[in-house]
């Protein structure tokens, strides 16, 4: 029996995996290779992607995801035609950490301390490069230099001048930069060309971040990677241009029905204007849908129609494919040409390994992060009756909603004044719920990775790729189809 026949009509809770002879010496995620491709050109050290939902991924979540080895997709759930807020979220991620700051913020020697403070605050930086009118390096100005002094003082009265700086000519690798900074007991190292014009800045803070997060997803300049979502109509081309200018590493053309003429027109337009930019497209759930997007030039495809915790597409339309069957169908059709992103249906950590074995290169998660510290939105206190004491206590909650929910559509389309009948006519296909607020997403991610390493150990493999290969060679050795009683025994607690 083929794998597709075995999984027809099935989803994650229909299967267990039979334990194999354990070969893994340690389940420590730092010692297990969990790497996987996000797109054909971007590889992650951890196979996790945070969903482009306006209650899940903005800059704070994307930073944590990249630091922990995955990647976040900044949502497009802002006002229609208003591009700058999404661009700002991407810029925050790209400027959070660097290897070499290729475009350090600069200021003139004749500027005032007040102007310098404003620039530092606006750009969220603690160091400004002071450049002369001819563009040459004049000095460095740090937060410490402007602390406790009047705003009318000139920058050149407070800066560390060029002659007192340790400077390196030309480019420099981070290990060599670290040695130089240790030798000279400095925290900032400007890089200049032969004409003494600034070509970069290396800071001890960034070097420390590289040590603290060795598996982080970074670009060639050492900055954290981030993806951003665009639509398939309206301002999507202008939005894409601004997002790429801000440093977005990949674009995600994300619509509910990716196997459509709307998607075809959008992908052709994006490819025509932006060339070989890394492009993720979706969502689809069939072999035909995957082939359609690959032929249009997708570098990765999102798989999943209706399995997400905030989605009601199947309830509203009766269309969709159970997520395991969808992944197997799509993986067979893709034949390894592009990575697949398993989007939706993961309601427990154990389902992650199934999503990765049945065809996903990475797993996109939304509800798994709902209510965490880094998710957007205000925390509100709601009264809850405690069953043991029968007392009312105020519990913190945050909103989690699907991007096709009434609230999300209303906000995106600027329909604040629409009456209920007009909103109902939108045909929403998503839920909006309150979820208990909890701690950082970092802990959630680390638990997921530990559980994934445990799954690799139970599967008799030493790495994620090795487990994938063993499963692909003989799925029947692993798969146990569950009865209703077996599902209850396995998953009901």
Phi, psi and omega in degrees: 000133179288161179299320180298318178295326182291328186255006184301128180078013187249157173228187192300321184284004177270357186223148159245165176248132181286129180297145180242176177297119183288133180242351187278121182288334181212141178264014178290120181303336179289345184248001182244132179284110179247015187293152182198153178280135171273311169232181180297337182245356181237120180250138179255149174279341178228135190275043185242137179228130176271139190290148177279072179239143186286354173249015180232299191241107162234199190303315184301315179291319181297325178295313179297317180301313181293320179298326182272004174102358177258212177206147176251150177247111180293128185287165177253022185279044175257176180303139178302130180085352178257108189261327190304318181301319178292320177299319179298321179296319177297315181298323178300318180294314184292334182261002181291317180221156178217164161267290171247125175284104186284337182229064182298146178296137183234162180210155181278151178300331184277352179292164181266162176299323178300317178295322179295317179299316180299317180294317178300316181294315183294320183270353181058046178234157180252358181222134174243138173274127180265121183240139178288167180304332180275004177089358181278157181293126178251335181167186175234143178233126181244169177304324180295327181292332184256003181286134174067021180238161182292152185285343184271353176298148178279152179302318183291351175274342184244343185287163167273115187289162183307317185293344179259002182266147166271121186232145176245135178269128180089183181283165184205136176285158183295320177299318179293322178296319179299317178299317181294319180292323177293316182298323184257003178055050181239160179250345181229136180229102176286144174250132183230162175268188183294339178265011179068024174269140186291129176242358178173170178215132177245133181240151178296328180300317180291323177297321177296317179299322178296322178290320183291331184232072185292341181259009184301150178273109186234156175270186185295340179265005180085006179277152176296141177275150178207143174252164181217143182267144171230166177269198179237004176218177176068233188270022191297326180287318177295320178298314180300317181299315181290322179295318178293323177296327179282350175112009179306134184274341178204151174253141178242108174277106192240109174226160186299323183238091185286338179271075188208161177292330176300314178295319180302312180297319181294316182294320178296321180292318180294316179296320181295324184270326188243009173062232188265029175306137176303125190230120175257137181228153179167180007256150175225170179214012183228161177300318180298321180296318179295313180299322178302312183287324178296317180295333178278354175106020178293140175266351173195155183231132176273130183246126177149115174241099173092004183273350187292153181296335180257013186250138177238023182304316182292323177294321187277329187239341185068017175253146179151172178227131176310140196296323178294314178298319179299316181296316180294315177304311186290323179295319178297321181288322181290327178051036177079004183290323176220155176289151173251141177252114180283108188248100172111157175091353181272104182250001176207157185298327181298337179285342181298313181296326176296316179301323181283330179279325183280356175147342180284133171282323175226168180239128176266130186236137177236291183297337178298334181257000184302134177084356180288164186303322186276353180286148180293162174106157181281150172267126181241150179264128179236142178287133180229135179276120178278119186296327183291312185262349184057032177250149177273129174233153180266119186247135179286135178229156170230156180276137170234131182213149173288153183285354173252014176287162180302314182298316181293317179295317179301313182294319183292325183264005177059055183249039184304325185265004182290144179277166185304324181295320178295319179295321180297327181289350179291341181069049183299146179231043180206161180255156172229119185225160173263134180237148179300136176289145180218192187283201185291147174295339181301317178295322178298315181297314182296323175296317178302317183292321177297319179292324177295319177296322176298319178297320178298320178296312178300332181277001177076022182242169179251349179208167179297316180297323179295320177295319178301315182296318180296319179294316181296327181289328183205077180301327182297334178292336184257320194279132173237115179283131188263142169278172178300320179294322179293323176296317179297316179297324185278319195240350180265118181229000000 
